[in-house]
Amino acid sequence: MGRPTICRSASFLVAYLIVALLVTQLERLLRKRSWHLPLACDLLALGFFMYIGSSTVPVWFPYMFLCYAAGIRWGLELTLPLSGALSLALVLFTAVKGDIQWMRVVSWLGLTAGTFAGGAGLAFLGDRNRRFSSQIEFFSRISATMQVDQGLAESLRLFLEELATTFDAEEALLLYRDTDLERIFLWRLKAGESERWFRKHASVAHRRFPSG
């Protein structure tokens, strides 16, 4: 590897880091709009880095980062094909640059599988991070509906409305059994009709709610 190539690769990584920090700050400023830089820009940057570098070994680190970011943005189902395609491209570029002989490409299938496994593992972690963040956000919205100053009725209405909106359901139900009164209470709210919601109750012995 020549010194000019090393300088180009190092300069690119430093520039990429600086741009990433600036984009992170911009995304924080536009947090209310939920704006994110498209991952296509990272894919183009990865391809350019593979082109200017004489060795693909340093490319593995941006590749792992890209798989993790894609797992967060797109989920595991869409990231696995991307990880497989990129891992195969890395091995092919290694062969083209002369690091391995074309006759030994078959023997490098293990490297392809290992590269894919690393990318798929980070994509799995990114997908788990995305799901965990969505669950935390959901519970935060649910907790925000429980306000003492709003009263029990309004809090329950907001709670059911949030459930119906989150799960895209036609109606939301809340069933509660009061052991002291020996009664079962049912609250029902239809989606799109937040001003119309119903409360019913029945004795535990009968376990039937009045119609209506």
N, C-alpha and C positions, 0 to 999 in steps of 0.2 A: 504494500500500500504506500503510494507516494505521499510526500508531505503536502502538496497542494490539495489532494483529495481529503486528507485528514482535516485540513483547515476549512474546506468547504463543508464537510460534514459537521464539524464543531460549530461553525458559524450558523449553519442552518438550525441546529438544535438550540443554540442560544436565542436566535431570532424566534423560533417556535415557542420557546418558554416565555419570552417577553410578550409575544402576541397573546398567548394563553392567559397570562396574568391580566392583560388589559381587557380581554374579552370577559374574564371572570368579574372584574369590576363593573363592566358595562351590563352584564346580566343581573348583577345585584341592583343596579340603578333601575333596570326595567323589570324588576321582580313582579310588579303588579300586572304586567302584560304577559308574563310567563314566556319571555323571549329567550331563545337559546340559539347559539351558532349551529347551523346544520352540520351533521357529522360528515356530510359529503366533503366539506372543507378539510377535515382530518384525513379522509381517504385520499384526497388529492395531495395533501402534504406527505402522507406516507409513500405514495407512488413517486413523488419527486425525490424524496430522500433515498428511496431504493435506486433511483436513476443516477443520482450524483455520487453515491457511495460506491467504492470498489469492493466492499464486503457487506454481506447482508446480515452479519451477526449483530451489529448495532441496531438494525431495523427491528429486531425482535422486541426491544423494549417499547418503542412506539406502537408496535403491533399489539402487544399485550394491553397497553393502555387503551387503544382503540376498541378492543374487544370488550373491555370492562365498561367503557362509556356507552358502547352500543347496547350492552346488556341492560344498562340503566334506562336508556332512551327507548329502545325497541323491544326489549324482552328477549328471553332465551330462544324462542321459536325462530325469530327472524335473524338472530345473531349467529346461530350455529352454521347456517350455510355460508354466511360471510366469513366466519372464522376458517371454515374448510377451504374456501376459495383463496383466502389470503395466505394460508399456510402452504398450499400447493404453489402459489405464485412465488413465495419466498424461496422454496427449494428450486424452482425452475430458474429464478434469477441467479441463484447461487451457481447452478450449472452453467448458465450463460456467461457469467463473469469468470469462469475458469476455476472456481474453488473446488469443484468436483468434476469428474469426467462424465461425459454423456453415457458411457457404457456402465457407469456405476449408479445411475439414477435409481434403478430398482432397489439397490441396497440402501438408498437414502429414504425409502418409504417409512422406515422407523423414525427418521428425523421429522418427516411430514406428520406422522401420527403424533409424535411428541409435541410438535409445534401446535397442532390442532388441539391436542388435549389441554395445553397451557392456555390457549385462547378460549376454549370452551369452558374451562374452569373459571377463568376470570369473568366470562360472560354470565356464568351461573351466579357468581357472587354479585355482579351488577344487577341481575334480575331479582335476586333476593333483596338487595338494597332498595330497589324500586318498589317492590311489594311491601316491604317493611315501612318505607316512607309513606306510601299510600294508606296503610293501615293507621299509622300515627296521625296522619292528616284527617282521616275519617273519625277517629276517636276524639280528636280536638274539636271537630265540628259538632259532634254529638255532645261533648261536654259544654260547649258554648250555648247550647239550647237550654241548659238547666240553669236558670237565673231565678234567684229567690224573689227579687223585686217584681218579676213578671207574674208570679202566682203559679199555682200548680197547673191550672187548666191551660194557660198560654204556653207553659214549658212543655207540657205533653203534646200540644198541638204542633209546636215547632219541632219536637223530637220525632213525631210521626211523619211530618212533612220532610224532614231531612232523610229519614229512612226511605221513604217512597222515591225521593229524588235520586239518592245515591244508587239504589238497586233498580231504578227504572221500573218500578212496580205500579200497578193500577191503584192499589190501596195498601195502607199500612195498618197493622193490627198490634195492639198491646193488651196482653191478658195478664191479670193480676189476681191472686187469691189472697183474701184477707182471712187469716186463721182466727182472729178474734171475733170478727163478725160472721164467720162462716159463710162468706159470700164471694163470688167471683165477679170481677169487674172487667169489662171489655171496652177498649177505646178503638175507634176505627176512623180513618181519614182517607178519603179518596184523593188521588193525585189530581192536581189542577183545581181542586175545590177546597182550598185551605180554609175558607170561611165556613164550610159545612163539614162538621165532624160530629161523631155520635159516641155517646157513652151509654153502655147497657150494663145491667148487673142481674145476677140470679143467685139463688140459694145453692149452696154446695150440695144439698140433698137432692135437688131437682136437676141441677146441671143443664138447664135449658134456658136460653136467653129469649126474652120476649121478641116477637117478630116486629119488624118495622125499621 
